[in-house]
Amino acid sequence: MMMWPSILADKVGGFWLPERASTIAPDVDNLFNFILWVCIFFSLLIFTLMIWFVWRYRYRPGNEGGGAAGHNNTLEITWTVIPTIICAVIYYWGFKGFMREAVDPPSAYEITAVGQMWKWSFVYPNGGTSSELHVPLNKPVRIVLRSEDVLHALFIPVMRVKKDVVPGRYNRLWFTPTQLGKYDIYCASYCGTQHSTMHTFCVVDDMKNFKDFLDDIGDPLGGKPWIEGGRRLRETFGCAGCHTPDGTLSTGPSWKDMFGSEVPLADGTTVKADENYVRESITEPAAKVHRGFQPVMPSFKGRLSDREIDAIIWYMKSISSHVPTDQMTGGNAIAPKKKKAE
């Protein structure tokens, strides 16, 4: 009886638990269900006794009741020993699971997760970066966590893993995915006004698709036109969370029709949004702050190469009415492969 919610969770998502997709999940679910059914049992027992006591010892005319209740050693020992045993079982079960989650396998594949208001980015051993977490099926994965600004928390419900992402230090978690699919990732620690939008996905791939993914992110521009590469970089590095491509306002100004326009600055001056302005805004975002927006953009200096900045500039040109069509020929050209020394 205690196990049926977890069994159901594997099939249709369960009543109160999401589906489970890691080797850790069954132990977490079983402990959860054990505690749940212990609570249900004792709640029903106590409520039933309360109702019976109310009826059994109700006031009746002519019945003045008996004397004060005496001491009962058997009862005292029973309601002390039984809860102690149950708590010890819960402690041992939980501690064993905690230690299992705390010690990651030496052979685990390592990925770095970076939390930043209000996006996730994932860095792989080949240097590639993705806005979604891709992991291989049936292989232990170690996630090294760090924050660029404030406290976050990486939470993957189907894997039953959650860990705080703390500024100024590294944390880690691990899991072994057991089924293919695309699953939600949330931030589980309030991190500002757009905390609820800090959402992405964990994609579990078979080994072939995972290797193809690594090859693809190893050089997001190689083999692709500049404009397409810039569009992908906008998604990968979280620019999409603050800068829309259609003119709607967000945390930052929209990229629609920005390139080539006169940008009003917070100090009352204006500047033309050309290549130099875009580059400076990416590497030194506090140098010229767009009027009407807060200076919350982080610096991408050292995180984006010159060729990647060039690709973003081409993408911004492609969605700007200030750039004539005949000037866009170069943006449709295939970007050269990244040099090894870069």
N, C-alpha and C positions, 0 to 999 in steps of 0.2 A: 504493500500500500504506500509506503514511504517513497518509492522510487518512481511512481507513475508520472508525476509532473515532468521529471527530467526526460523520461522516455518520450513523452508527448512533445517536449521541446525540440527533440531531434527531428520530429516529423512535421509539425505545423507551427512551431513557435511557442507552444505552451500557453498557459493562462497568465502567468506572471513573469516568465523568463523568456528571453529571446532564444533563437536557435543557437546551438553551440557548434563551434568549428575549430576547436583546438584540443590538445591532449590534456590541458589544464582544466577545461570547462567541466567535465564530469565530476571531478572531486569537489569543485566549488559548488556545483548544483546539488550534489548529494549532501554536503554539509548544510547548505541552505535549507534543503527539504527536511533534514533531520531536525534542525532547530524549529522550523515552521510547524512540524507535526507535534513536537514536544509542547510548543506553545498552544496549539489547538487542543491537544489532549487535556492539559492542565486548565486551560480556560474553560472548556466544557465541564470538567470535573468541578471546578470552583463555582461556576455559575449554577450548575445543577444542585450542589450542596446548599448554596445560598437560597435558592428557591425552595428547596425542601425544608431548610431551617425556618424560613419565613412562615411556611405553612404549618410545620410541626410545632413550632413554639409561638404561634399566634395567640393573641389575647382571647380568652374565653371566660365568660362570667362564672364566678365561683372557683376559678383555678388561679390561685395566687402564685404558682410557680414553686420550684424547689429552692434549695440553698445554693450558695456560691459553688461554682465549678471547682473541682479539685485538680491536683497535679497528676499528669499521666506520663510516666517515663517512656512507655512504649510509643505513644503518639509523638512525643518530643524527639525521640531517636529516629523514628520513621521519617518525619518531615525535615530532619537535618541530614540524615545519611543519603536518602534517595536524591535530593537536589545536588548534594555534593558529588555523588557519582556521575550524575548527568553533566554537571559543569566540568568535571575532570575529563569526561569523554569529549565534550565540545572543545575544551582547551587542547587536548592531545591531537585531535583531528585537525583543528585549525592550525596549530603550530607545525604539524607535519606538512600541511599544504603550504604554509608560509615559507618554510625552509626550502621546499621544492621550488617555489617561485623565486626565491631569493638567490639561488645558486644556479646560474645559467650554464648549459653544457659548453665545454671548451670548444667543441666543433661548430658552435652556432654561427650562422651568417650574420655579420654585423652591419647595421644600418643606423645612421645618425638622424634623429628627428629633432627639428628645430621649431620651437614655438615662438610665435611673434604676433603681436596684435595686427590682424586677427586672422592668422593663417598658419597652416602647417607646411613645412617643406622637409623633404627626406633626401639625404645625401648618401650615395652608394660608394663602395670601395673604388670604383672606376672613376670617381669624380663627378658622375652624373647626378643631377638633381631632379626631383619630381614633386609635384604638388599632391600626388596620391602615393600611398604606401603600397608597393608591389612586393610580394613575398612568394617564395617557392613552396609548393605543396609538400607536406610531410618532411620538411627540413627545419630544424630548430633555428629560430631567428632571434638575435639579440638586438634590442633597440636602445641605443644610447641617447639620452634625452638632455637637451639644453635649451635655455630660454634666451632670447635676444633682449627681453625687456622686463616683463612682470611675471608673476606666478601663473602658470598654466597647469593642465593635467591631461595627459594623453589617455583616452578611454576608448577601448574597442570592446563593445558589449559581447559580441559573439565569441570572442577569444577569452572573455572573463579576465581581462587584464586592465589595470588602471594604475598610473603612477604620476606623482607630481613632477612638473617640469620647473625647476627652481632657478632663478637668476643667480649667476655666479658659481654654480656647481653642476656636476653631472649626476644624473640618475640613470637607471637602466631597468629594463624589464625584458622578459623573453617569453616566447610561446612557440609551439609547433602546430601550424595550421593543418587541419585534417580534411578539409573539403574545399573544392573550388568555388569561387564566387566573388562577389563585390559587396563589401560590408561597411557599415557606417563607422566613422571615427569622430569623436566629439572632444571638445575641451570640457573637463569636468570641474574646473575651478574658475570662478567668476574673474574675468580679466579685463573688464571695461565695457563700454557702451555697446559694442558689437560682439560681445561674448557668444551670443546665440548663433551667430553666423560663422563661427570658427569650426567649420565642418568639412570633412573630406572623406575619402574612402580607403579601405584596405582591400586590395585586389590580390586574391590568391590564384597564382598561375601554375600551370604545369611547367616542368623544367624547360621545355623548348620555348614556350612563350615568355618565360622569365628571362632566358638568355637573349631572346630577341628584344625584349624591353631594355635590358642593360645595354645592348648594342645601340639602341635608338637614343637613349639618354646620354650615352657616352660623348656624343657630339650632336646636340640637337639641331645644328645648322648644316652639317655635312650632308650633301645629297639633297638638300631642300632649298627652295628660293629664299632670298633674304626676308621677304615679307612674311612668308609662312613661318620661318624660323623666329622672327620677332613676335608673331602672334603666339607661338608656343611658349616662348620665354615669358611673355606676359602672364600666362597661366601658371607656368612652373614656379616662378619667383613670387607669386602672390600679388602682382600688380593689379590683377583683375578684381581683387577685393576692395580696392580704393579708387581705381580709375576705370570708368566705363568706356566702351567704344561707341556709344550711341547718343551721347549728349546729356544723359541723365546724371544728376549730381550724386556724389557719394562722399566718403571721407575726404577724398582728393578730387581735384578737377578732372573733368572728362577729357579723354584723349581725342574725342571727335572734334575735328576742325581746329585743334590746338596748334599743330605745326604750321608755322608761317604766319600765325596771328600775333597781335600785340597783347601780351599778358600783363594785366595789372598786378602790381606787387604791393605787399603790405606796407612798404615805406612811402607809398604814394606815387612812385614812378612806374614806368612800363618798360618792358623788354620784349624784343622779338623772339619768338620761340623758334630758334634755328638749331642747328646741330650742336653748337656750343652750349646753348641754354639747356637742351635736353641732357647732354652729357654731365653738365654741372649739377643739374637737378637730381641725377642718379647717384653721383659720387659725393656731392656736397649739398644735400637737400635743404639745409638751413641757410644757405648763402642768399638765395632769392626766393622768398616765400610768397606764394600766390595769394592775392588779397581774398579774404573771405574764408580762408582755410587755416586750420591749425598746423603748426610745424611738427607734425607727428611722424613724418616719413623717415624711416631709417636709411642710413647710407649703405649703398651697395658697392662701395669702393673695395676692390679686391675680390668681390664675389662675382662680378660680371667682367668678362674680358672686353677688350676694345671691339672685337668682332661681334660680340653679343650685343653691345651697346649700339653698334652700327645696325644690327638687325632690328632692334627695337625702334630706332629712328626710321628705318624703312617702313616698318609697320605703321608708325604714327603718320608718316607721309601718305600712306595708302588710304587712310580714313580721314584725310584733311582736304577740304575743298579749296584750300589756299595753295595747293600744289598742283600744277598743270599735269594733265595725263601724260603728255609727251616727256615728262621728266621722270616717269615711273618705270622706264624700261629696265634700268639697273636693278630695281627691286625685285623684278621677276626672274633675274638671273640666278643660277645655282650658286649657293655660297660655297667657297672653297673649304676643303677639309682642314681641320684644326692642326696646326703644327705641333709636333711632340714637345717642343721646347716651351710652348706657351703655357 
